[in-house]
């Protein structure tokens, strides 16, 4: 009798855990709007506006960067990621980067699930990469944390980050409250690096709840300066 009771309790816990997992994954909203400010120390260098929407199992993320100050060297840009979304997260089908200052540097990446390859079109030249499991792009991976376990100490992502596909590795280094435009929020802090690139270490602050979204990014730009991207507005909560 006790054995049957224990077995019954085990299945109850298993089923409860399963539905809890589904509920947590489904908690990602159907749409949201966020805005970030860019800083070099105290100098304001522009903003990034992010819009997300999903319908059924299709998603679209757009990020528009408006540059000011020294960042005008790089110019304004628009990044778009489109694809499928499920309980495991994102599966991109198309990634686009528009360089509004230098249209010749526009990038289009197609994720071909059937042929298991990624084709990246840059300056009318096409390069191909093997499409690996859970392959993402530079925009969707920032929100993939929402579908990953909070308990993981390390994350590896295969990412199309422009004209290349590379591996980004993150390890959790601390947990802290940080100041944002919408108040003090609790974040997991990750140290990241691009495996195939020298001097690529950077920091990423991911909100712990209710949604695992980026709160702050500290990274070195192509023009050699360190930039902080900080959340200042969102309608997520």
C-alpha positions, 0 to 999 in steps of 0.5 A: 500500500505504501509502495503504491502511495509513493508511486502515485505521489511520484507521478503526481509530482512529475505531472505537476512539474511538466505543467509548471514547465509549460506554464513558465515557457508560455509566460513569454508575452505575445508582444512587448516594446523596450528601449535602451540607452547607449553610454560610454561612461557618462556620454549618451551615444544613442538608443536601441528600440526593440519590438517583439511580437508572436502569433501562434508559433511565429515570432518577429523581433526588430531592433532599431539603433539610433546613433549619436556622438561618436557612434555616428561613425557606425550609423543607424541600423535595423536588425530583424529576426523572424522564425518559429517559437515553441516551448524550447525557445527560438528557431530563426528562419531569417535574419536581416541587418540593415546598415542605413549609412552603408547599405552595401554592408546589409546582411541577409541570413537564411536558416534552411532547416530542411538542408541543415545549412545557413546561407549568409549574403553579404556584399553579394557574396554567399557563405554557407555554414552548417545549421546546428541544433538550437542555432540562433542569431545575435538578436534572438539569443538575447531572449533565449535565456527566458527558455533556459534553466535558471540553475545553469552556470554556463551557456553556449550558443551558436550565433549568426552575429553578422556575416559570420556564425560563431560560438558565444559562451557565457558563465554566471559570475554573480547575482545582483540588483542593478539600477535601470530606467524602471527601477532596481531589478534583480539580474544574473550577471554573465561573462561572455566571450566569442570563442573564435574571436580574440579580446571579445569578453563582455558582460550581460545582465539578464533579468531573473523574473518575471521574464528573462530579458537583457537589462544591460550589456557592456561590450567593446564596439568595432571602433574600440570603445566600451559601450553600456546598453541599459534598459530605460523603458519597457511595457513588459511589467 
